[in-house]
Amino acid sequence: MSRFAAIDIGTNAMRCFVAEAGARGEVRVLENLREPVRLGTQVFLMGRIGEAAAGRTISALRQFLRAIERHGAEHVRAIATSAFREASDSAEVVERIRAETGLTITVIDGAEEAHLVRRAVGSRLDLSKGRSAAVDIGGGSVEVLVIDHGDVVRAESYPFGAVRLLEALPVPGRGKGNDFLSLLDHYVDAIRARIRTALGREPVDFVAATGGSAESLAEIAGQDLKGPPALDGGCRAVSVGALRDLVLRLASSTFRQRVTEFNLREDRADVILPAAVVCTKIADVFKVDRILVPGVGLKDGILLDLVEELERKGALESRRREIRAAALGLGRRYALDEPHALKVTELALSLFDQLADLHELPSEARSLLEASSILHDVGLYVSADSHHKHSHYLISQSDIVGLDRRQRQLAANVARYHRRRHPTRQHDHFDALTVKDRETVRKLAAILRTADLLDRDHAQRVRSVHAERNGDKLRLRVRADGDLALSKWAAREKTGLFAEVFGLEVRIEEA
């Protein structure tokens, strides 16, 4: 059996999950650790993690590493979220951690958090049917996902996590009293409209909430969930009515009363009220009468990813489907010409597969090409003039579930260079990439340009393309319904990058 460890450096606390996976992928938990290192207070007030908080983080990580070594876990992944994302000294703290513990920390963005939340929730609840939503209530941010038949079609990140709300509202007493509740209610209401606008008004079958605060709310006011949609034990349901009653009880309680009467840890007792208000507002947005709490979180998603990456069985296809669904969801928000986008994507992927020996790119690049092909014309929503530049901006500034920050920048650059100027280091966004990533962009953009010219008239005439290398030429034998005169004419301006990158002149022939 393989043993794994997942570490989540959150805003309110740090967690470590050590487990082993059987031959069929079943997971057994060996140890579950938590350290109340609250990074959010320092970061949200001062903008830095600072020396003291960094020291506490390293001490907690050393404790985790002792447990990992004790269990002999061979595969370890450690991630950090909102507090590290926003801290000005994040990079130096990550380097200090590496130097003092040997552990590499990955600071993930909202899209990667969404991916991990979906993985975790999907291990407890059936997301494969109908429409559902998942909400991860962290200390620094709230991730909201809309899931349609297993695929994330919308994902948004909002900066009103429980610790951030506690620090943002200038009320003495650390979150008790009706004045604090009134301010909190108005603050979250101001963002609720943004959520409704971003996620739409289509109904969902259920809403699942993750995070330590959500689990505490379920322990206080929830009931065990039996039958569908639960696939495993440990899932609770909290009615919205019970949640609203609990908000009033928490608001009228002192910090010490919350610790004793509700059996809360001290680092949970102050943030539980903001988290409860967020839950009620989310329930209002999706018009549900209860919130499901499956009892899983980011660390579970990390662990599932580790198991899947090791086994590799279905991992690439699952990730590809996730990226494709997210890209299409983003494109539809900007009135994408979907038939053209899907035809160009089909042709680009066909060329990528046929020319594998020529481009020598890894499998990750195929998903990048798919996302950038789907979204290459999304900038038309802004303006037809220089729409490739608008596409770059929209892709680079949007969360695409399944793509991390670096991958999203690569996809944005590929889309940027699907027309007009070739990739050049005179452009800051291209120059900022590593040498290896710049070469990946050049190769993928050359393939995308070639695929795009085959549907120049947006009429989807091409049924298939067969690529044959012949000396210094690449012959594209195309089966199409109708004339290809426009594509042949466009080849004069669209294939120059391909010749520059691969040293081959492109010729289009009708099969």
N, C-alpha and C positions, 0 to 999 in steps of 0.2 A: 504493500500500500504506500502511496505517496503522501507526504505530509506538507501542509501549506500554512502560511501565516499571512494575515492581512492586518495592516495598521492604518488607522484613520485618525489623522491629526485634525480634529475639529476645532470649532471656535469656542465651544463651551467645555469640551473634554477630549481626552485621547483614548482610543480603544484599540485593543489587540485581540485577534481571533486566531487561535491555532486549531487546526483540524486535519483530518486525514480523509482521503478519498479512496473508495474501493474500486475494484476492477470495472464496475458498471457506472462509476461516477457518483455513487452515493457518498454523502459527506457526514462524518461523525465529528462533533466538536470535542476537542481535548481540553481546551482552556479558553476562558473568556475574561479578559482583563480590562479594567477601566481606571484611568487616572484623571482627577478633576483639575486639569491644567487649563485655566480659562484664558486663552490668548486674546479673545475679543475685546476685553476691557481695555487693555493697553493699546491695541491696534486702532480701535474705533475712536479713542480719545486722543492718542498721540501720533498715530500713523505709522508706528514702529512696533516690532515685537520687543526689542530691547534686550539688554544683557540678562536681567533677572529672569524674564519669561523664557528666554532661550535656554538658560541653565536648567530651569524646571522641565522644559521639554526634553532636553538631553537626558536628564535623570530618569524620566518616565520611559524614554526609549531604551535606556540600558536595562531597566527592569523587564520590559517586553522582550528584549533580546535574550535575557537569561532564560525566560520561559520558552522562547523559540528554540534555544540550544538544548534545553532540558528535554524537549519533546523530539528533537532531531528533525525539525522542519527544514526541508531542502529548498523550498521555493517561497520567497518572501516578497511582498509588494507593499510599499508604504506611500500613502497619498496625503496631501494637505489641501484644505479647501479655502473658504472665504477669507479667514484671517491672514493666511499666507499670501493669498492673491493680492490683498490690498496693502500689505506692509511694505514700506519703502526699503526695509533692510532684509526682505525675504531671501534674496539670492545669497547674501552673506551668511544668514542663519542656516540655509540649506547646506552651504559649503562647510560651515562649522560642524554641523551634524555629521556630514560625511567624514570629515577629518577625525572627529572624536569617537565615532561609533562604527564607521565603515558602512553605514546605511545610506542608501540613495533615496531621497525624498522627491516625489513627483508632485508638483503643484498643479492640480487639475482645474479646468474651467467649468462653467455651468453645464455645457453640453456633455462633458464626460461624467459629471455628477448625475445628469439625467440618465445616461446609459447605465450607470451602476445601480441607480434606484430601480429602473425598470427590471434589470436582471434580478435584483433582490426580491422585489414584489412578485415577480413572475414565478419565483420558487415557492410561493405560498398561495397565491391566488391565480385563478384561471383568467389570463389576459387575452387568450387566443380568440375569444368570441365577443362580438358586440363592441361597445365603446366604453372606455373606462378612463379614470384619471388617477394619477399618483402625485402626492404632495410630500416633499421632504422638507421638514421644518428643522433647519439647522440653527446654529447660534448667530451666524452672520447673514445668511441668505435663505430664501425659500425657493425651491425648485418645483415648478408645476408642469406636469406632463399630461398630454391627452394621448391616449393609446387606442388605436382602431385595429381590431383583430390581431393584436400582438405587436403592431408596429407603432412607434412613437411618431405621430403626425404633427404635433405641436410641442414645443418645449420652451419654457420661459424661466428666467432667473430674476428674482426680485430681492432687493437689499433691505428686507425687513425681518431678519432672523430674530430670535428671542433675545439674545444678548444685545444685539444692536438696538432693538427697541428699548430695552432697559436703560442703555447708556444714552439714547437719543432724547428721551423725554425728561425734562428738567423738573422732576418732582422728588422731594426728599422722602426718605422712608423706603427706598428700594422696592417699589412696586406694590404698595398697598393703599387702599383707600379709594373712594369714589372719584376724587379728582384725577387720580392717576388713570383709573379705568376710563373716564370720559376722554382724556387726552389720547389714550391708547386707541380707543374706539374710533375717534376722528382721524387719527394718523393712518390706521389700517384702511379705513373707508376710502381715504384719498387714493390709495393704490388699488383698491378693489375694482374700480372702473377700468384701470389699465389692464388688469387681468382679464376682465370680461371682454374687452375689446380685442385683446391679443388671442384669446383662446376660443372665441366664438360662443354662440348660444345653443349649439346643438346639445341635446341631453346626453347624459352618460348613465350607464347601468349602476356604477358604484364609484366611490372615491376612496382610495387607500392613503393613509398617512403614515409616514415613517419618521424616525428620529427619536432620540431619548425622551423629549418632552411629550411627543404623541404617545409613547408607550406608558409614560407616567399618567397621562390623562385616562388612558384605557384601564390602567390598574385601579384608578380611583372610581371611575364612573362607567366603565365598560362591562359588557357581558360576553361570555364565550360565544363564538360564532360556530354554528353547526350546519353542515350541508353546503351546497353550492353557494357562493363561488369558492369556498375554502377547499384547498387541495391537501392541506397538511394541518397539523394541530398547532395550537398557540395563537390563533387569530381571534381578535376581539372586535366587537362592534360597539360604538358609542353613539347613542341617539343625540340629535342636535338639541333636543329639549333638555336632556341631561347635561349637555355641554354648556348650555346657556345658564342653567341653574348653578353649575359648578363655577362659571366665571364670576357670578355674584358672590358666591361663598368665598372664593379665593380673594376677591377684591376687598371683602370685609374682614379678612384674616390678617394678622400680623405675620411677619416672617417666621417667628418662633412657633406660632400656631400651625403654620403650614408644615413645618418640620415634624411636630408632634402629632397633630390631628390627622394629617394626610400621609404620614410616614414617608416624607420626602427627604432626600439628601439635601444638605445645605446648598450645594451648587445647583440644585434643581428648584428649590423652593422660591427663589426670586424670579426665575425666568418662566415658571409654569403659567403665570397669568398671561403674559404676552403670547405665549404659544397657544393657549386656549382661545384667545380672541382671534388669532390668525385662523385657527381651525373653524370657528363659527363663520367667519367671513368666506372662507373657501367653500364651505357647505352652501352658503347663500348663492355664491357665484354659479355653482353647478346644480343648484336646486335639488339637493338630496336631503333626506331626513335622518341620515346616519353616516358616520365615518368609520371605515374599517381600518383596523390597526393590526397588520400582519406580524409585527414583532421582529422585523428585519430592517437593516439599514445599509449604509455604504459599505461597511466592512464585509457584509454578506455578499454584496455585488462584486467586491474585489476578489473574494475567495472563489466565487463561481467563475469569474473571468480567468483566474489562475488555473483552475481545474480544466476549463475548456481549452485554454491556450496550450496546456501541456498535452492534453489528449488530441487537440487539433481537429477532432471529429466534428464536423459541422460548424467549427468556429468561424472560418472565413466566410462561409455562406450566410451564417446568421448576422455577422457584422455587415456584410454587403447589403443584405436586405434592409437592415436598420438604416444604413446610410442612404440607400436609394429612397426609402420611404420618407426620411427626413428632408432630403433634397427636393423631392416632389412636393412635399408639404410646404416648404419655403417658396418654391416656384409658383405654386397655386395662389399664394398670398399676393404675388406680384403679377397676376394675370399672364402666366406663362403660356406660350404657344406650345401646348403639350404634345400634339402629334409630331411637330418638327423636332422638339427636344428629344422625344423618345426615339425617333428615327435616327437622329445624329448619334445618340448614345449607343444604339444598337450597332451602327456602322463603326463607330470608334472602338467599341469593345471587340468587335470582330477583327479589326485591323491590329489591335493590341495583341490579341491571341495569336494571330497568324504571323506577326512579326516579332515574336518573343526572342528569337535568336539574334535579331537585329538590335532591339532596344535594351535587352538584358536588364529589365527593371523587375523589382520584387513584386509579390502579389499585392502588397499595400497600394502600389501605384495604380493598380486596376480600379480599385474603389475610388481613388482620387480622380481618375479619369471619368468614371461614371458620374460622380457628383458634379464635376465641372462641365461635363457634356450636357447634363440635364439643365444646368443653371447658366450656360454660356450666354444666353440672350436675355437673362432676367433683367438686365439694365434697361431694356426697352420700356419698362414700367416708368422709369424716370424720364428718359428722352431717347429718341432714335439717334440723335447726334452723339457720337462718342459713347454709344451704349456699352461697349466693351469695358470702358473705364467705370461706368456705373455698376456693371456686373461685378467687377472686382470689389468695389466698395460694399455692395450689398452682401456678397458672400463673406467677405472678411469680417464684417461687423455683425453677422448673424450666427446664432448657435445652430449647428447641424449635428444632431445626435449621432454618435459613432465616430465623429472626427474631433480630434483634440485641436488645440490652438494652432500648433505648427501645421497639421494636416489641412486645416481650414485655410491658412495662408497660402499653402501650395495650390489648393483647388482654386482659390481666388485668382492667383497669378496665371494658372493655366487658362481660365476663362478670359482673363484680361487679354491674353495674347492669341485669342482665336481669330483675330483679324488685325489689319493695319500693321503697326510697327512690330518688328521682331523683339524678343526679350533683350533688354539692354541694361547694363549696370548704371546707366544714366537715370533710370527709374529707381527711386529709393526703396520701394516695396520689393523689387527684384534684387537689388544690391544687398538688402538686409538678410537674404537667405544664405545658407551655407553653400559652399562650392558644390557639394553633392546634390543638394536640393535645387540649386539653379539648373543643374544638368537634367534633373528629373522634370522640371517645369518645361525646359526646352523640348525634350522628347515628347512629353504628353501634349504640349501645345501644337507641335508639328502633326501629331496624329489627329488631334481634334480639328485642326484646320482642314485636313484632308477629308475627314468625315463630313464636315460642315459643307464643303463645296459639293458633295454628292447629293445634298438636298438643298441646293442653292435657291430653288424656287419654292421651297416649303410645301411641296406637293406630294412628298413621300413616294416618288416613282420607283426608287431603287429597292429591289427585293433582296439582293445579296451582292457581295463583293468578294472577289478572290484575288489575293495578292501574289504576284510571281516576281522574283528577282531575276533580272537578266542583265548581267554585266553591271554597268553603272546606271541601270534604269530599273524602276519598279513599275511593273505593268499591273494596273487594276482592271481586272475583267469583271464588268458590271452587268448584272441582269436587272433590267428595268422595264417598267410599263411606260412606253413613250420615249420621246427624244431626249438625249442627254447633251444637246448643243450648249445649253446654258452652263452646265457643270464643266464641260470641256473648255469653254471660254474662261470661266472663273479659275480654272486650274493654273492659268498663266500667273495670276497674282497670289493664289492661295497656297501653292506648293513650294514657294521659294524657301520657306523655313525648313521644310522636310529635306530639301536638297542641301541646305546649309548644315543641318544637324546630322543627317545620315549619309550624305554624299551620294544620294540617288535622285535621279530625275524621274518625276512621276508622270506616267502616261495612262490616260483613261481609254479603255476599249470596251465596246459593247459586246457582251458574250453572245 
